Amino acid sequence: MLDEVRNDRRDDETDAGLLSARRGWRVVCVDPDDDGDHTGERISACGPEGDEFGDATRLLRERRRAMGAHRADALWFGDPLHAWLACLEGRSDGLDHSRLVALSAGMREVLAMRDALIASLLAPELDEDALTSMASSPHSPPNVRRLTRMIEGTFGDASRRPDPSRCARGIGELERIVRDSPESYRVQPLAAAAYLRWWARRGGAVECALRALTLDGRCTLAAIVLAAEEHGIVPAWAGCADRRDP
């Protein structure tokens, strides 16, 4: 059950409320004791010198130490987010390699960056400033309220439906990040793809979740998606569609 998954999570594995439901499957909100900084806590090694993913991870960590997490994360996320949104909107063919590396390293180090990418699909009305704020200041009261409303709407507002083309592009880019990243960087994009496949009812959510859990058995978001699928929990829009079917 989702509550059990939440209770079993590690202190450094905060998923910022990416699933909720009614009647016992309550919204999992941001942990107020978690500052969003997970630098080096899950995987201590960044890879050998000269490895571009390891180099990116080291650079992000150095900037966070020098500037503070909020400023460093906002600066790191802004440029690849712009390219990500262009892809979602069909204005580009996808992320270039340098931005793919930046997002891969960012998601590995800062779960709020992963959550902001998911939010860009759940709530297309959010602009770049709002998404950057979610990635760099996930525990600010406005961002907590925004995320809570967004996630509760996923379960309670049947009018909030996925945009098929936008979701296909986002899932495709996440899975390209998985393909092009070293194994230790694949957990969070796999978990994000699992969640979005669950939300869009595209199939493949269980497979993505299981792949993430094989790499890291403590990946909370992947475990939540797996539990939702096992218990037949679907988004509000999909539940309404099911009830209309004969």
C-alpha positions in Angstrom: 0.0 0.0 0.0 1.1 3.6 -0.7 1.0 4.5 3.0 3.3 1.6 3.8 5.7 2.6 1.0 5.8 6.1 2.3 6.5 5.0 5.9 9.3 2.8 4.7 11.1 5.5 2.7 14.5 6.7 3.7 14.8 10.2 5.1 16.8 11.3 2.0 14.2 9.9 -0.5 11.5 12.7 -0.6 9.2 12.5 -3.6 7.4 15.8 -3.0 3.9 14.4 -3.1 3.8 12.8 -6.6 0.8 10.5 -5.8 -2.3 10.9 -3.8 -5.7 9.4 -3.5 -8.8 9.5 -1.4 -10.1 7.0 1.1 -6.8 6.1 2.7 -4.5 6.9 -0.1 -3.7 10.3 1.1 -1.5 13.0 -0.6 2.1 12.6 0.3 3.3 16.2 0.7 6.7 17.6 0.9 8.7 16.6 4.0 9.4 19.9 5.8 12.6 18.5 7.3 14.1 17.8 3.8 15.9 20.7 2.2 16.0 19.1 -1.2 19.8 18.6 -1.1 20.6 14.9 -1.6 24.1 15.5 -2.9 26.0 12.2 -2.8 23.7 10.5 -0.3 22.5 7.7 -2.5 25.6 7.0 -4.7 28.9 8.3 -3.4 30.9 7.8 -6.6 30.4 10.0 -9.7 32.4 7.9 -12.1 35.9 8.2 -13.4 37.6 11.5 -14.3 36.8 12.4 -17.8 33.3 10.9 -17.7 30.9 13.6 -18.8 28.1 12.6 -16.4 30.5 12.3 -13.5 32.0 15.7 -14.4 28.6 17.3 -14.5 27.7 15.8 -11.1 30.9 17.1 -9.6 30.3 20.5 -11.1 26.8 20.7 -9.7 28.0 19.7 -6.3 30.7 22.3 -6.3 28.3 25.0 -7.4 25.9 24.0 -4.6 28.6 24.3 -2.1 29.8 27.6 -3.4 26.5 29.3 -4.1 24.0 27.5 -2.0 21.5 24.9 -3.2 18.8 27.4 -4.2 20.8 29.6 -6.5 22.9 26.8 -7.9 19.9 24.6 -8.7 18.0 27.5 -10.4 21.0 28.3 -12.6 21.6 24.6 -13.4 18.0 23.8 -14.3 17.0 26.9 -16.3 18.8 26.3 -19.6 17.9 22.6 -20.0 14.4 23.3 -18.8 14.0 25.8 -21.7 15.1 23.1 -24.1 12.8 20.5 -22.5 9.8 22.7 -22.8 10.6 23.4 -26.5 10.6 19.7 -27.0 7.3 19.2 -25.3 5.7 21.9 -27.4 7.0 20.4 -30.6 9.4 23.4 -31.3 12.5 21.1 -31.3 13.4 17.6 -32.0 14.7 16.9 -28.5 17.4 17.7 -26.0 21.0 18.1 -27.3 23.5 16.0 -25.6 24.9 18.6 -23.2 21.4 19.4 -21.9 20.6 15.7 -21.6 23.7 15.3 -19.4 22.7 18.3 -17.3 19.2 16.9 -16.6 20.5 13.4 -16.0 23.0 14.7 -13.4 20.4 17.1 -12.0 17.8 14.5 -11.4 20.3 12.2 -9.8 21.4 14.8 -7.3 18.2 16.8 -6.7 14.8 15.0 -6.8 13.0 18.3 -7.1 14.4 18.7 -10.6 12.8 15.4 -11.5 9.5 16.5 -9.9 9.6 19.8 -11.9 9.9 17.8 -15.2 6.9 15.7 -14.2 5.0 18.9 -13.2 5.6 20.3 -16.7 3.4 17.5 -18.1 0.8 17.3 -15.3 0.3 21.1 -15.4 1.2 22.5 -18.8 0.0 26.0 -17.6 3.1 26.3 -15.4 5.7 28.6 -17.0 9.5 28.4 -16.9 9.7 30.6 -13.8 7.2 28.5 -11.8 9.0 25.2 -12.8 12.4 26.6 -12.0 11.1 27.7 -8.6 9.7 24.2 -8.0 13.1 22.7 -8.8 15.2 25.1 -6.7 12.8 25.9 -3.8 10.6 22.9 -3.4 9.7 23.6 0.2 8.6 27.2 -0.2 4.9 27.6 0.9 3.7 28.6 -2.6 5.4 25.6 -4.2 4.1 23.2 -1.6 0.5 24.6 -2.2 1.0 24.5 -6.0 2.2 20.9 -6.0 -0.5 19.8 -3.5 -3.2 21.3 -5.7 -1.7 19.8 -8.8 -1.5 16.3 -7.4 -4.9 16.3 -5.7 -6.3 17.5 -9.1 -4.8 14.4 -10.7 -7.1 12.3 -8.5 -10.0 14.6 -7.9 -10.4 16.6 -11.1 -11.5 14.5 -14.1 -11.1 17.5 -16.4 -7.3 17.4 -15.9 -6.4 15.1 -18.7 -3.0 14.5 -20.3 -2.1 16.0 -23.6 -1.3 12.9 -25.6 1.3 14.5 -27.9 3.0 16.4 -25.0 3.1 13.3 -22.9 4.5 11.2 -25.7 7.3 13.7 -26.2 8.1 14.0 -22.5 8.1 10.2 -21.9 10.3 9.8 -25.1 12.9 12.3 -23.8 13.0 10.7 -20.4 13.5 7.3 -21.9 16.2 8.7 -24.1 17.9 10.1 -21.0 17.7 6.5 -19.6 19.3 5.0 -22.8 22.1 7.6 -23.0 23.0 7.7 -19.3 25.2 5.4 -17.2 23.4 2.8 -15.2 23.6 4.8 -11.9 21.9 7.8 -13.5 18.9 5.9 -14.8 16.8 5.4 -11.6 15.1 8.8 -11.5 14.3 9.2 -15.2 12.9 5.6 -15.1 10.7 6.5 -12.1 9.5 9.7 -13.8 8.7 7.8 -17.0 6.8 5.2 -14.9 4.7 7.8 -13.2 3.9 9.6 -16.5 3.0 6.3 -18.2 0.7 5.5 -15.2 -0.9 9.0 -15.5 -1.3 8.9 -19.2 -2.4 5.3 -19.2 0.1 4.5 -22.0 1.2 1.1 -20.7 4.7 0.2 -19.6 4.5 1.9 -16.2 5.1 -1.4 -14.3 8.1 -2.2 -16.5 9.7 1.2 -16.0 9.0 1.0 -12.2 10.5 -2.4 -11.9 13.6 -1.4 -13.9 14.1 1.6 -11.5 13.6 -0.6 -8.4 16.1 -3.2 -9.8 18.7 -0.4 -9.9 17.7 1.1 -6.5 15.2 -0.8 -4.4 14.6 2.3 -2.3 13.3 4.5 -5.1 10.0 5.6 -3.5 8.3 7.0 -6.6 8.8 3.8 -8.6 7.4 1.8 -5.6 4.4 4.1 -5.4 3.7 3.6 -9.1 4.0 -0.1 -8.8 1.6 -0.1 -5.8 -0.9 2.0 -7.7 -0.9 -0.4 -10.6 -1.2 -3.4 -8.4 -4.2 -1.9 -6.6 -5.9 -0.6 -9.7 -5.6 3.0 -8.7 -6.0 5.3 -11.7 -6.1 9.1 -12.3 -9.5 10.8 -12.1 -9.8 11.3 -15.8 -9.2 7.6 -16.5 -11.6 6.5 -13.8 -14.4 8.6 -15.4 -13.6 7.1 -18.8 -13.8 3.6 -17.4 -17.2 4.3 -15.9 -18.5 5.5 -19.2 -17.4 2.3 -21.0 -20.1 -0.3 -21.3 
